[in-house]
Amino acid sequence: ETGVTQTPRHLVMGMTNKKSLKCEQHLGHNAMYWYKQSAKKPLELMFVYNFKEQTENNSVPSRFSPECPNSSHLFLHLHTLQPEDSALYLCASSQSSHYTEAFFGQGTRLTVV
Amino acid sequence: ELKVEQNPLFLSMQEGKNYTIYCNYSTTSDRLYWYRQDPGKSLESLFVLLSNGAVKQEGRLMASLDTKARLSTLHITAAVHDLSATYFCAGHSGTYKYIFGTGTRLKVLA
């Protein structure tokens, strides 16, 4: 596997369910990100981790809980979501030096019913 | 807080024509990125612009950066159908924050 891998690619969950999204990067990067992409809003930055430490929580509701056990893995734990949380969730990674772009995974298409 | 705006939001153009997508940002961003997203796919990096006056070209796409005007442009030359996609610009806020514009959905008509 190369690049940034996200699983699952598609997820349908009820509002009372608990599920997790997984992201793994094989690029040797030290920063990882969760973004939300919905039809109504541009790419919204949710969380940033650098060397496993959370450096940004962009006022995300507590029903979204990130976890970064090491620099290669990032999880997004979901519980009691709302239908408006249905979106494409994108994981990205970057090298936290100055001049590099972020590399994105394929995303998880989440539908909350 | 850095804000990034793109225009137009939608662009429908004929094959063979030229057009420019504009990206304005609100505060200092010492680097600017352009990405492409195909429907149902992830974001693919196109250009990284690191300094004022930077210009990069790849095929029919050329990107430039004017940090004084807080403006980046993505110019499309002689568009072809394969360029149909959504294009995003992104600025950098702090060390680890990539802030994206609203995207420009480009459709190239045969």
Interface residues (C-beta under 8 A of the other chain):
Chain A: A31 Y33 Y35 P42 L43 L45 V48 N50 T55 E56 L90 A92 S94 S96 H98 Y99 T100 E101 A102 F103 F104 G105 Q106 G107
Chain B: D30 R31 Y33 Y35 K41 S42 L43 E44 S45 V48 L50 F88 A90 T95 Y96 K97 Y98 I99 F100 G101 T102 G103
